[in-house]
């Protein structure tokens, strides 16, 4: 699978980061449901990185994970002009699942680094 290649040979051949960048781009799509389709991938990536316990490997993924976290932060903002709708509950659920993704993967960039980037 792509994830296996990504972990075993990051930024080479089938594990090239261009593919990872495309997945991050999905998280920037205006329709939050597109971003949600990537959540399982991010969970699996976090799991693989955690198991590797290899800080050098984490460092290779850091810029992509930072982009992911920033993208999800933007996606999760409530639009003040938006009227409540039946999709509002779906959006709240999306925000909770996005928070789970961030919680699962933030270890690889560091909590302090993450907060500094978000509130800089």
N, C-alpha and C positions, 0 to 999 in steps of 0.2 A: 504494500500500500504506500501511498504518498507519505504518510506519517513515518513509516519505517525508514524510507529513504531520507527523509528530512532529518531524522535523529542520527542515523548511522553515517550519513555523508552530507552534512549541512552545506547548502549553497553549491552543490555539485550535482550534475546530471539530473536525475529525477527528483532530487531533494533541493533543487534550486530555489532561492528565496523569491524569485519572480512569482512563482506559484503562491507562495505565502503572502506576498504583497497583494495578489488578486483576492485572496480570502479576506485580508484586512479591508480592501476596497469594498467588499460586500457589506461590511459593517458600517460603511459611510453612506450607504444607499438611503435615500429619503424614506423609503418604506421599511420601517423597523422589522417587518416580518422577514425581509431578506437577510438582515443581520442575524436574526434568530436562527436561521438555518445553519449558521456556522458554529453555533455554541457547542455542539457535541465535539467538533474538531478541536476547539480550544480546550475543552475539558480533557480530551485525550492527550493533547500536546502537553498540558500542564502535568498530567499524570506521568508521562514519559520523562519529562525534564526532572520532576521530583525524584523519580526512581534512579535517574542517572547520577544524581548528586554531584554533577560535574559543573563547577562554576564557569569554566571556560566555554562549555556548551551553552550555558545560560546566557553568557555574554554575547554569543552570536545571535541569539534570538531577542535580546533586550530591545533593540530599536523597533522591531516589529510588534512586540508585546506592548511597548509604550504607545505606539500608534493605535493598537487595538483599544487600549484603555482610554486613550483620548477620544477615539471615535465613538466608543460606547457612552462616554460621558456626554458628548454632544447629542447623541441619539436619545439619551434618556431625559433630556430636558423637556419640561412641560412647556407647551406654547401657551402663553398667557391669553392670546386672542382666540384660542380654540374653544368652541362651545362643547360642553359635555355631550358625549354620544355613547352609543352602545359599544364602540370600540375602546372607550376609556378604560374599562376593566381589563381588556386585552393589553392595553398599553401599560397598565400598572403591573400586570403579570410579566410582561416583557422586561420592565425595569427590575423586577425581582430576580429574574433569570440572568439578566445582564450583571447584576451585582454578584450573583453566584459565580459567574465566569471570572469576573475581576478578582474576587476573593480566592478562587482556585489558582490563578496564575500570577498574581502580584508578587509572590515570593521570588520569582525569577528576576524582577527588576528592583525589588526592595521597596518596602512600604514608604520609607522616607523619600526616596527618589520619586516615587509615584506622586506623593502629595506635593512635592516641590514643583513638579512639572504641571500638575493640574491647577495649582494656585499661584503660578508665577506671573 
